Amino acid sequence: MLSPAQDKPIILTGDRPTGPLHLGHYAGSLRNRVALQRSHRQYVLIADSQALTDNADDPDKVKRNVIEVALDYLAVGIDPSETTICLQSALPALAELSLLYLNFVTVARLERNPTVKAEIQMRGFARDIPAGFLCYPVAQAADITAFRASVVPVGEDQAPMIEQTNEIVRRINRQVGRELLPEADAMIPTTGRLPGIDGRAKMSKSLGNSIALSASPDEIREAVRRMYTDPGHVRASDPGRVEGNVVFTYLDAFDEDQAEVEDLKTRYRAGGLGDVVVKKRLEDILQALLAPIRERRYLLAQDQSHVLAELRKGTERAKQVTQATLDEIKAGLGLFSF
């Protein structure tokens, strides 16, 4: 049973189910969700509708990965008795709110959104932009406001999405004549986006540069062996660069002994410390981190009906919350609700 406390701040977060989650998700959001679930009323949304904005040609991929993402959530310690885990496409109020909000934002404003502009360029859409993709900020605003979230954990590059949500909130509040919806604050994680093991800015399964939360010991070992370090650090005696060195970036993110990490950086910069040594330290840390997650995930996967039952229960709770918000907004706008 979820905590009945109503004075906790409401937090909304989630993921697109386009593949199993990886270390980048863990560093950027998952471990924070575990920590925040007792201090906040937390909703975690599996955004399958949103995933279709650029995967509409393969909807089965999205469906397959709903269970994979749910397994990852439970395996890392997100507790369905503390956190409501729900499925976006099964919450009809979100789609209806998106349609309503489209009347309170212009196409020009959507095209100016820095996050949308960057994503359009990265995907090479040019003018062939799927309408659902262009309107993604509006759908995200619907998600956030439907749960009345006041806190939304996002990467720094997603902060413009929160600002666009707040613009819509202000428009709605002015229209209904009262503070019906709260504005949301972006919670930027202290750990920045984790790069891929090849040093690219983005970790992605499709790029082959990620480490899945379900990775086997051999897969972890191989991934660490392949990690980008400093191309100029040919011999252990050579001075090395720490900046841009993926191994040290991961040590910053996952090594609990940061004093020792700083000492390793000093020695690496001075020369006399080989990549093998720092990679071995990182491998040991990642093996210890992922082993219990992998084992819990394996056990949970043996009874997927239980996982689906938890997802169904969370979605039913979320349906009541989001429908109540929709009804209040429609009433405030003078629309009928039968």
C-alpha positions in Angstrom: 0.0 0.0 0.0 1.4 3.4 -1.0 2.0 5.9 1.7 -1.2 8.1 2.2 0.9 11.2 3.1 -0.4 14.1 1.0 2.3 16.6 2.1 5.1 15.0 0.2 6.2 16.8 -3.0 5.1 15.0 -6.2 7.8 13.8 -8.5 7.3 12.4 -12.0 10.0 10.6 -14.0 10.2 7.8 -16.5 11.7 6.2 -19.6 10.9 5.4 -23.2 10.8 1.6 -23.6 13.0 1.3 -26.6 15.5 -1.2 -25.0 16.7 -2.6 -21.7 18.1 0.1 -19.4 21.9 0.6 -19.0 24.4 2.2 -16.7 23.7 5.6 -18.1 20.1 5.4 -16.9 21.3 4.1 -13.5 23.8 7.0 -13.0 21.4 9.6 -14.4 18.1 8.6 -12.8 17.5 5.1 -11.4 19.6 5.4 -8.3 18.0 8.8 -7.5 14.5 7.3 -7.9 15.4 4.6 -5.3 16.6 7.4 -3.0 13.7 9.7 -3.5 10.8 7.2 -3.3 10.3 7.6 0.4 10.7 11.4 0.6 8.4 12.1 -2.4 5.1 10.8 -3.9 6.8 9.3 -6.9 5.3 8.3 -10.2 7.4 6.5 -12.8 6.0 6.5 -16.3 6.9 3.9 -18.9 6.4 6.2 -21.9 5.4 3.8 -24.6 3.2 6.3 -26.4 6.1 8.8 -26.5 8.4 6.0 -27.8 6.2 5.7 -30.9 7.0 9.3 -32.0 10.1 7.9 -33.7 9.4 4.2 -33.6 6.0 4.0 -35.2 7.4 1.7 -37.9 8.2 -0.9 -35.2 5.5 -0.8 -32.5 6.3 -4.3 -31.4 9.8 -3.2 -30.4 8.1 -0.7 -28.0 5.7 -3.3 -26.6 8.5 -5.9 -26.1 10.6 -3.4 -24.1 7.8 -2.4 -21.7 8.4 -5.6 -19.6 12.2 -5.1 -20.0 12.1 -1.6 -18.5 9.7 -2.8 -15.7 12.1 -5.6 -14.9 15.0 -3.1 -14.6 13.0 -0.8 -12.4 12.2 -3.6 -9.9 15.7 -5.0 -10.1 17.4 -1.8 -9.1 15.1 -1.3 -6.1 12.2 0.8 -7.2 9.5 -0.4 -4.8 5.9 -0.6 -6.2 4.6 -0.2 -2.6 6.4 3.2 -2.5 6.4 4.3 -6.1 3.6 4.1 -8.7 4.9 2.5 -11.8 2.5 3.0 -14.7 2.1 2.7 -18.5 1.6 5.8 -20.5 -0.6 4.4 -23.3 -3.1 3.0 -20.7 -3.8 6.5 -19.2 -6.3 8.0 -21.6 -6.4 11.3 -19.7 -2.8 12.0 -20.9 -3.8 11.9 -24.6 -6.8 14.1 -24.0 -4.8 16.6 -22.0 -2.2 16.7 -24.9 -5.0 17.5 -27.3 -6.3 20.3 -25.1 -2.8 21.8 -24.5 -2.1 21.9 -28.3 -4.5 24.9 -28.3 -2.3 26.8 -25.9 1.0 26.6 -27.8 2.1 27.6 -31.3 4.1 25.6 -33.9 6.7 28.4 -33.9 7.2 28.0 -30.2 7.6 24.2 -30.5 10.2 24.6 -33.3 12.1 27.1 -31.1 12.4 24.6 -28.3 16.2 24.0 -28.1 15.8 20.3 -27.1 13.4 19.7 -30.0 15.7 21.5 -32.4 18.7 19.4 -31.4 16.8 16.2 -31.6 15.5 17.0 -35.1 19.0 17.8 -36.3 20.4 14.6 -34.7 17.8 12.5 -36.4 18.1 14.3 -39.8 14.3 14.9 -40.0 14.7 18.3 -41.8 11.1 19.1 -42.6 9.9 15.5 -42.5 9.2 15.8 -38.8 6.6 13.4 -37.4 3.9 15.6 -36.0 4.0 13.5 -32.8 7.7 14.2 -32.4 7.3 17.9 -32.9 4.5 17.9 -30.3 6.4 15.9 -27.8 6.9 18.8 -25.4 3.1 19.2 -25.2 2.7 15.5 -24.5 5.3 15.8 -21.8 3.5 18.8 -20.3 0.4 16.6 -20.2 2.3 13.9 -18.3 3.8 16.3 -15.8 0.6 18.2 -15.1 -1.7 15.2 -15.0 0.1 14.0 -11.9 0.5 17.6 -10.6 4.2 17.0 -10.3 6.2 19.9 -8.8 9.6 18.1 -9.3 10.8 16.5 -12.6 14.3 15.0 -12.7 15.8 15.7 -16.1 19.2 16.0 -17.8 20.4 19.6 -18.3 19.6 19.3 -22.0 15.9 18.6 -21.2 15.5 21.7 -19.0 13.8 23.7 -21.9 11.1 21.0 -21.9 10.2 21.9 -18.3 10.1 25.6 -19.1 7.7 24.9 -21.9 5.5 22.9 -19.5 5.5 25.8 -17.2 4.5 28.2 -20.0 1.4 25.9 -20.7 0.7 25.8 -16.9 0.6 29.6 -16.8 -1.7 29.8 -19.8 -4.1 27.3 -18.3 -4.1 28.9 -14.9 -4.8 32.3 -16.5 -7.6 30.9 -18.5 -9.3 29.2 -15.5 -8.6 32.2 -13.3 -6.8 30.4 -10.5 -3.7 28.4 -9.7 -5.1 25.1 -10.7 -1.8 23.5 -11.7 1.6 23.8 -10.1 4.7 24.8 -12.0 7.4 22.2 -12.0 11.1 22.5 -11.0 13.7 20.7 -13.0 15.9 18.5 -10.8 19.2 18.3 -12.6 21.3 15.3 -11.4 24.7 16.0 -10.0 26.2 13.3 -12.2 26.1 14.5 -15.8 25.2 12.3 -18.7 27.4 9.3 -18.7 29.3 8.9 -22.0 29.4 5.7 -23.9 32.4 3.4 -23.4 33.8 4.7 -26.7 33.9 8.2 -25.4 30.9 9.4 -27.4 28.6 11.8 -25.6 25.6 9.5 -25.6 25.5 5.9 -24.3 23.2 3.9 -26.5 22.5 0.2 -27.1 22.1 1.0 -30.8 25.5 2.5 -30.9 27.0 -0.6 -29.2 28.7 1.6 -26.5 26.5 0.8 -23.5 26.7 -1.6 -20.5 23.2 -3.0 -19.8 22.1 -3.4 -16.2 21.7 -7.1 -17.0 25.2 -7.4 -18.4 27.0 -10.7 -17.6 30.4 -10.7 -15.9 32.2 -11.4 -19.2 30.2 -8.5 -20.9 31.2 -6.1 -18.2 34.9 -7.2 -18.4 34.9 -6.8 -22.2 33.2 -3.4 -22.0 35.8 -2.1 -19.5 38.6 -3.5 -21.6 37.4 -1.6 -24.6 36.8 1.7 -22.8 38.2 4.9 -24.3 41.1 6.4 -22.2 43.8 8.7 -23.4 45.2 7.8 -26.9 48.5 9.5 -26.0 48.9 7.4 -22.9 50.8 4.6 -24.7 53.0 3.5 -21.8 52.3 3.4 -18.1 55.2 5.9 -17.6 53.6 8.4 -20.0 51.7 11.3 -18.4 48.0 10.8 -19.1 44.9 13.0 -19.5 42.0 12.5 -17.1 39.6 14.9 -18.9 37.6 12.9 -21.5 39.0 9.6 -20.2 35.9 7.4 -19.9 37.4 5.2 -17.2 37.8 8.1 -14.8 34.4 9.5 -15.7 32.9 6.2 -14.6 35.1 6.1 -11.5 33.7 9.6 -10.6 30.2 8.2 -11.0 30.5 4.9 -9.2 33.5 4.7 -7.0 32.5 5.5 -3.4 36.1 6.2 -2.4 36.5 9.6 -4.2 39.7 10.4 -2.2 41.3 7.4 -3.8 40.0 8.4 -7.2 41.6 11.8 -6.9 44.9 10.1 -5.9 44.7 7.9 -9.0 44.1 11.0 -11.2 47.2 12.7 -9.7 49.3 9.6 -10.4 47.9 9.1 -13.9 48.6 12.8 -14.9 52.1 12.5 -13.5 52.9 9.3 -15.3 53.6 5.9 -13.8 50.1 4.6 -13.7 48.8 2.3 -16.4 45.4 2.0 -17.9 45.3 -1.7 -16.8 45.3 -0.7 -13.1 42.5 1.9 -13.3 40.4 -0.4 -15.6 40.8 -3.2 -13.1 39.6 -1.0 -10.3 36.6 0.1 -12.4 35.7 -3.5 -13.4 35.7 -4.6 -9.8 33.3 -1.8 -8.9 30.9 -2.4 -11.8 30.9 -6.2 -11.1 30.0 -5.6 -7.5 27.3 -3.0 -8.5 25.6 -5.0 -11.2 25.8 -8.5 -9.8 22.8 -8.1 -7.4 20.8 -6.2 -9.9 21.4 -8.9 -12.5 20.4 -11.6 -10.1 17.2 -9.9 -8.9 16.3 -9.2 -12.5 16.8 -12.9 -13.4 14.5 -14.0 -10.6 11.9 -11.5 -11.5 12.0 -12.6 -15.1 11.0 -16.1 -14.1 7.5 -14.7 -13.1 6.7 -12.0 -15.6 3.0 -12.3 -14.7 3.9 -10.8 -11.3 5.7 -7.9 -13.0 2.8 -7.2 -15.2 0.4 -7.4 -12.2 2.4 -4.7 -10.4 2.4 -2.6 -13.6 -1.3 -3.0 -13.9 -2.0 -2.0 -10.3 0.2 1.1 -10.6 -1.5 2.0 -13.8 -4.9 1.8 -12.2 -3.8 4.1 -9.4 -2.4 6.5 -11.9 -5.5 6.4 -14.0 -7.6 7.8 -11.1 -5.1 10.6 -10.4 -4.8 11.7 -14.0 -8.5 11.5 -14.7 -9.2 13.7 -11.7 -6.8 16.3 -13.0 -8.4 16.2 -16.5 -11.9 16.6 -15.1 -10.8 19.6 -13.1 -9.1 21.3 -16.0 -12.1 20.7 -18.3 -14.4 22.1 -15.7 -12.2 25.1 -15.3 -12.2 25.6 -19.1 -16.0 25.3 -19.2 -16.1 22.0 -21.0 -18.5 19.2 -20.3 -17.3 16.0 -18.5 -19.9 13.2 -18.8 
